Amino acid sequence: MAKKSALNFIDLSRRFIQSIATKQKYRVSEKDFTRSRKLTFATMALCMIKLLKQNLQVELTSYFSDINRHKVNEQMSVTSSAFVQSRKKIKPDMFYDLSKIVSDDFYQDNDENVKLYKGHRLLSVDGSAINLPVNKATKEAYGTYNNQNITNDVVLGRVSIMYDLLNEIVLDGILCNHSIGEVPLSREHIKNAKESDIIIMDRAYPSFESIYEMQKRNIQFIYRCRSNFSNQANKFYESKQKEAVIEITPAQTGPFKDLPYTKDATILVRMLRIKLSSGEIEILMTSLLDNKTYPYTDFKELYFKRWGIETYYNRFKNIIGVENFSGTSDQFIQQEFNCALYMSNMQSILTKDAQEEADEKYLNRKYEYKINTSLSLCFIRNKLVKLFTSQKENEELMQELKTLFVVNVVPIRPNRTFIRDHDKYRTRTKPKQFNNRRYVL
């Protein structure tokens, strides 16, 4: 059994950022970052993955104070204007690929850290909308939207994410025009799944095409399914059976010319009727046909684990603050979105050992305790530059972080419910984001 330390992923990230090949691949022009300047490619990358949440000049001052902490009589300053000009020279894909490298490496030779369900990774795909800065460029790239009262123009982006529910790792994330549907984006995510993965999706996602593609690649799925998904699914719903294996066929009536199957294609799926505590009946459709290996009693809890991606979106928006963009161009927005994906993965990885220690420390208390996600992100941001730039102190720094994580925990109170007010935000007017106004505290 192998286990990678958190520092492994810091070192991996550092090597990627400092690599000459990385600079050459992700700079916009061959002329960029060729001279010896204060804002090198690696400096820019590290400053940005730290997440730019305050006034840019405050962030830059803090960054260079960390860089020069051993040089008492030397102060290095960079203007926010110089920083903005330099970030224009970096392709957003660099930060996406950095996040991808970290997430891929997490599953290699790391058996002790990787959590599985009966040998399967348990993944989920879901989408959401995020508010973007309102300006001419974003309106052209993403379009504008209004609520039914037409209170103000807003620019929305469509976010779609593939997420490891047990390990809290993002495998793939997309930010695009809101007009692109969640189902087409889910098919892009499936390309990042591996054989034997189980993907759990809500009832907006089932389609014969996606099921066919996953079956071909031996990827398993669990869908929440509408009773009118197909005639076969409706017959199962009306039958009142607890579970059954049925054949489904393509629903479309149009041409099959560009599809990998014909109108006569069939796929075996297992249908399950789950009764919720509210009394509501939920219909699940899955490729896990073996009722001995995957008994009926497992599926209520299995599908409930999909809630993990909903809580991830809460962390992504409200703690990591993905909507709090420091730049307003599409390039800058994509940069910061990908940086947020990377930081969310690093937060999950860096807190993993601390969570195990907290589980043991608070074993005899009334509730289970988890690491406080808001505070842990703050602690990581405060020490990230030192972790990347000081190899000698890294073990000590990681121990300091771990201690802070374990001390700052919150209880998990099970079975709490809240009444959802669907109209709460329906008529809300979003505050305008001024291009030159950022928090300084």
N, C-alpha and C positions, 0 to 999 in steps of 0.2 A: 504493500500500500504506500503510495506516494502522497506527499503533502507539500504544496508550495507556500512559502511565506508571503506576507503582504509586500515585503520589500522586493520580491521577485518582480511584481507588477510595476513598482516604481522604477526599478532598473530597466525593465523592458520598455517603458514609456520614455525614459531618459535616452536610451540608445536610439530609439526611433526618432525622437525630436532632434537629437544632435547629429544624426547621420547625414553625410553629404548627399547621399542618394535621395534621402527624403527632401532635402532642400531643393535639389535639382528637379524632382518630380512635381512638387507642389507649389513652386513659385510661379507666378503668372507669366513672367517674362524671363528669358535667359539672362537679362541684364540686372535683374533684381537680386539684392543681397550679395553682390560681388565685391563691394568695398567693405573695409573694416569700419563699422559704425557702432554706436551704442546699442541701437536696436537691431541686433542680429536676428536671423531666422529663428534660432532656438530661443532667444530671449522673448521674441514676439509670441511664439507658440506657448511657452510656459506661462507668460503673463495672461494669455487669453484662456487657457484651460483652468486657471484659477477662478474664473468666472468674474466678469466685470459688472458688479452690482452697485457700486458707488460712483460718485463723480470720477471721471477718467483721471483727472490730475491727482486726486486722492489715491486712487488705485496704483498709479504709476509711482508716486512717492513712496507708498508702502512697499511696493515690489522692489524698488532699488534700495530701499533701506534694508530689506532682508538680504539682498545680494551683497551689499557692502557692509554687513554688520561687523566684520572683522577689521575693516579699514576705518579706524576712528577719525582720522583727519581728512578722509576723502568723501565728498558728497557728489553723487551723480544725479543729475536731473534731466528729464526729458519732457518736452511739452506734449500736451494732448494732441495738438495738431500734427506733430511729427509721428506720433503713434498711429493716428488715423491714416495718414499717408502710407505708412509701412504696412498696415494690415490689408490695404488694398492689393498688396503684392502676394497674398497667400490665398490659395484655392481652398474653399470650404471642405472639399473632400479629404483634406489632410486630417482633419479632426474626426471625421467619420471613420476613416481607416485606422486611426489610432485607437478609437473605441473598439473597432472590430478586432484588431490585433489582440487587445487585452481580453476581450470576451472569448475569442477562440483559444487563447493560451490557458484560460481558466479551466478548460475541460481536458487539457492534455497533461498526463502524468500528475494528476491532482485528485486521486480517487478519494482521499480522506475528506476533502472539502466539498466535493460535488455530491449533492443530494439527488436521489433518483426515486421514482416510484416503480417498484418491481423491475428495475433495470432500464426504465424509460426516463428520458427527460420530459418534464411536464411543462409544456409551453402554452402560451395564449396569445391571440392576436386581437387587438381592438383599436379603435380609432377615436379621435376627439378633435375638437376645434380649439385653436388658440388665437387670441387677439394679437394683431400685428400693428406696428406704427402706421399711422395714416399719412401718406404722402403720395406724390404722383407716381413714384417708382413702384411702391407696394400696390397701389391701385391697379397699375398695369400688369403686375406679376400675379396678383392674387384676386383682384376684383373687389367690389364693395357689396355690403349686405346691410339690410335694415330689419328691424323687428316689425311686427304688424302695425305698430303705431308710427313708424317712420320717425323715430326720435332723433336719430343721427346716423350718419354713414359710419360703418366700421369695416375694417379689413380683417378677414378671417383666413387662417391657413388650416389645411387639413393635416392632422398628425396621425400617423399609423405606426404601431409598434408591435414587434414580436418580442415576448418577454418570457423568461424562465421563471415560473411561479415559485419553485422551491429554492432556487439559488439567488433570486432577485437580480438577474442579469439581463440587460437588453441585448438581444442578438441582432436586431435590425430596427432602424428608425427612419421614417420618411416625413419630411415636411414639404407639402406641395399645395397647389391651388385647391381651394375648397370644393370646386366643381368636380374634382376627381373622386369617384366613389370609394367606399371602404372595401368593397368586394374585389375590385381589380387590384387594389393595393395589397390585399391579403394574399393574392396569387404571387405577387412579387416577394412577399415575406417567406412563402413556402419554399422558395429556392434556397433559403438559408437553413432550412430544417434538414435533419439527417435521418437516415433509416432508423426506424423503431421509435422516433420521437412521437409523443402524443400531443396533439394540438387541440386545445379547448377553445371553442368559439361560441358567441352568442347567436341568437336566432336570425340576425341580419345576414349571416355569412353562408349558410348552406347553398351549394350549387352542385349540379352533377359534374360540371367541368372541374371544379376544385377537388371533389371527391375522387374523380377518375385520375387526376394528376397525383394525388397523394397515394392512391392505391398502387399506381405504377412504380412509385418510388419507395413503397413499403413504409410510408409514414402513416401513423394511426391518428384518429381524430375522435373528438366528442363534440357534437353540436347540440345546442338547444334548438329545437325544431318546431316550427309552426305546424299545426295540424293540416293546413292546406298547402304544405310544401309540395306534396304530390298526392295523386289518388291513392297510392299504396300507403302513404303516411296517414292519410285521412281514415282509411279503412282500419288501420291499427288503432287510431284514436277512438273510433266509434266502437271497436270491439271490446273495450274495457280490459283488455289483457294487460298483465303486468309487464311482460316482455315478449318479444317475438323476433325472429330473423326473417326479413322480407327482401324482395328484389325491388330495386328502384330503377327507373328508366329515364332517359333525357326528357325534360319538360318542354323544350323549345320546339316550335313548329316550323322554324325557318330552315334555311339550307345548312347542311353539315359539311360543306366543302372544305373549310379551313379548320375543322375540328378533328382531333385524333381518334374519334369514335363515330359510329353510325347511329341512326335512330333506333336500331335494334339492340344496342348495347345495354347490358344490365350489370348491376353491382349489388352484391349481398351486403346488407347492413343490419345491425341489431337495434331494435327500437325498445325503449324503456319508458315506463310510466312512473314518474316520481311524484309523490304527494308531499308538498311542503307543509311546514308548521302552520302556515296561514290557511291551509285547506286547498290552496291552488294546485292544479295539476300541471306538471311540467313534463314535456315530451323530449327525451334525449335520443339522438341518433349517433351510433358509434360503429367503428370498424372493429372493435374488440369483441369478436364473436364468441370466444371461448368463455363460457359461463363458469367454468371451474377456476381458471386462472384469474378471471376478472368477474367475480360474483356480483349479482344484482345489488347487493347491499353496499358495495364500494362506491356506487356512482353518485349518490346524493352528495357525499363528501367530496368526491373528485370534482364534480361540476362546481361546487361551492368554492373550490380553490381558485376558480377563475376570478374571484373577487380580488385576488392579489394584483391583477393588472389595473383594476379600478383604484386601489390604494396607491399604486405606482404613479398614476396620473395625478393624484393628489400631491404626492411628493414632488413630482416633476414640475407642476405648476406653482404650488404654494410654498414649497421649501427651497427647491433648487431655483425656482423663479424663472422658468424658461420664457415667460412672457415679458420679463423685465429687460428688454433689449437695450444695449448701449449704443447700437448703431441702427440706422434706419434704411440702409440699402438692402436689396435682396442678398447680396454677397455677404454682408455683415450678419444679417439675420440667420442665414444658413450656417455661417461660422459658429455663431453662438448656440444655435440649436444642437449642432454636433458636439460642441464642447460640453453642453449640458448632458448629453447622452454619455459621454466619457466620464464626467464627474459622477454621475449617478452610479455607473458601474464601479468606479473606484471607491465610492462610499460603501457600496455593498461588500466589496472585497476587503477593505481596510477595517471594517467593523466586525468581520466574521469571527475572528479569534476572540475578540472582546465579548461577543454575544455568547460564545461557549463558556467563557469564564463567568459571565453574569448569570447564566443558567445554573451553574454550580453554586455560585455565591448566594443566590436568592432562592435556592431550592426549597427551603422550608417556610417560605412566606405564603401568604394566602393566595396571591396572584403570581402568574408568570410575569417576568419583566423583560422588556426589550430596550435596546439602545435608543436613546432619544435622537430621532433623525435630524431635527432642526439643529440641535447643539453639535451633533457629530459632524455635520457639514461645516459648521462654523469653525470647529477645531481643525478640521482637515484643511480648509482654506488658509487658516492662520499659519499652518506649518508646512504647507505644500512646497513652497519655494525652498525652504531649508532642506526638505527631504530630497528634492531634485538636485540641489547644488552642494550638499555636504555629505559625502560618502562616509566619513569617519564617525559622524554623530548619528547616523541613521537608526542604528539599533536603539540608542537612547531616546531618540525622538519618537520612534514607534512605541516604545514602552510608555512614554509620557502620554501619547495619544490613547493608548489602550487603557491606561488608568483613568483618563478623563471620560472615556466611553463607558467604562464599567460603573463609575460613580454616578453618571448622569443617565439614569434609566427611567422608564415610565411603565406603569402596570398595564397588563392586557386584561381588560374586563370583558369576559365573554358574554354572549347573548344579549348585548345591548341593542336596542332598536330605536330609530328616530323616524318621525313622520316626515316624509319628503314633501316639500312644498314646490310643486312643479312650476308654479307661476311666479316664484320668488324673483327670478332674474328676467322675467319676460319683458318688462317695460323699463328695465334699468338702463340709464344712460352711462356709458363708460366714460371715465374722466379722460380728457385729452392728454396725450403724451407730448410734451414739448421737447424738441430736439436738443435743446441746450440746458435742460433741467434734470439733474441727477442728484441722488441723495449724497450728502457729504458726511453724515453721521452713521 
